């Protein structure tokens, strides 16, 4: 699932629609904050198992990978994005 041209959500399709809406809002807000500081080529988030999230962030040839796991999807998402 693509959000804009440079944000990809992988394996998030199975989430309940209400959770997916919140995920999109959280990711969108973080992407906006990141874009204010520097342009980025790609932000990819992958949902693995029970709320394990990995991110791949690429900007200007740099690649940052983060991972977070939490029993709460939104806490895991926030933790993974804060590590970028």
Backbone torsions as a table, in degrees:
resi	resn	phi	psi	omega
1	UNK	NA	129.5	-179.2
2	UNK	-102.0	139.4	171.8
3	UNK	-118.8	105.0	-174.2
4	UNK	71.0	-165.2	-177.2
5	UNK	-87.3	-19.6	-172.4
6	UNK	-126.2	16.8	178.1
7	UNK	-125.0	126.5	-179.3
8	UNK	-124.9	135.3	174.5
9	UNK	-113.0	119.6	-176.9
10	UNK	-111.0	132.8	179.4
11	UNK	68.6	19.5	177.8
12	UNK	-92.9	-6.3	-176.5
13	UNK	-62.5	-28.1	-176.3
14	UNK	-79.2	-8.3	-179.6
15	UNK	-68.7	154.3	173.2
16	UNK	-60.9	145.4	-178.9
17	UNK	-54.6	-38.1	-179.2
18	UNK	-65.9	-39.0	177.6
19	UNK	-69.5	-37.4	-179.3
20	UNK	-64.0	-37.2	177.5
21	UNK	-61.6	-44.6	-179.8
22	UNK	-66.4	-41.2	178.0
23	UNK	-58.2	-46.4	-179.4
24	UNK	-61.7	-39.6	178.8
25	UNK	-66.3	-43.5	179.3
26	UNK	-62.8	-49.1	-179.4
27	UNK	-62.3	-42.9	179.1
28	UNK	-60.8	-42.1	179.1
29	UNK	-65.7	-42.9	178.1
30	UNK	-65.6	-41.0	179.3
31	UNK	-62.2	-39.5	178.6
32	UNK	-64.3	-43.9	178.5
33	UNK	-63.3	-41.8	179.8
34	UNK	-65.6	-43.3	-178.0
35	UNK	-64.5	-26.7	176.8
36	UNK	-68.0	-28.8	-178.0
37	UNK	-90.6	-40.0	177.7
38	UNK	-159.5	150.4	177.1
39	UNK	-71.5	141.4	178.3
40	UNK	-128.1	150.8	-177.5
41	UNK	-85.0	-39.8	-175.9
42	UNK	-157.6	142.8	171.4
43	UNK	-130.2	115.7	-177.5
44	UNK	-120.9	128.1	177.7
45	UNK	-118.4	134.0	-180.0
46	UNK	-123.1	128.3	177.0
47	UNK	-92.8	123.4	-179.1
48	UNK	-122.9	124.5	175.3
49	UNK	58.2	-143.9	-176.8
50	UNK	-85.4	80.9	173.2
51	UNK	65.9	39.5	166.6
52	UNK	-100.6	127.3	-175.9
53	UNK	-124.9	133.3	172.5
54	UNK	-117.4	145.8	177.0
55	UNK	-124.5	149.2	170.8
56	UNK	-127.8	121.7	-178.6
57	UNK	-119.5	126.2	-179.9
58	UNK	-125.6	127.5	178.6
59	UNK	-150.2	128.4	176.1
60	UNK	51.0	41.2	179.0
61	UNK	83.4	-9.5	177.2
62	UNK	-87.6	147.8	178.4
63	UNK	-131.0	125.1	178.7
64	UNK	-120.7	128.4	176.7
65	UNK	-116.9	134.8	178.0
66	UNK	-131.5	163.4	178.1
67	UNK	-149.1	145.7	177.1
68	UNK	-151.6	145.2	177.0
69	UNK	-132.8	136.0	178.6
70	UNK	-157.3	153.1	177.5
71	UNK	-68.4	-17.4	178.4
72	UNK	-106.4	120.4	-177.8
73	UNK	-54.3	-44.8	-174.7
74	UNK	-70.3	-35.4	175.4
75	UNK	-66.7	-41.4	178.2
76	UNK	-62.8	-43.4	179.7
77	UNK	-62.5	-47.9	-180.0
78	UNK	-62.7	-43.1	179.6
79	UNK	-61.8	-45.7	179.8
80	UNK	-62.3	-42.8	-178.9
81	UNK	-71.7	-32.5	178.7
82	UNK	-67.2	-23.7	-179.5
83	UNK	-75.7	-13.8	-178.9
84	UNK	-69.8	NA	NA
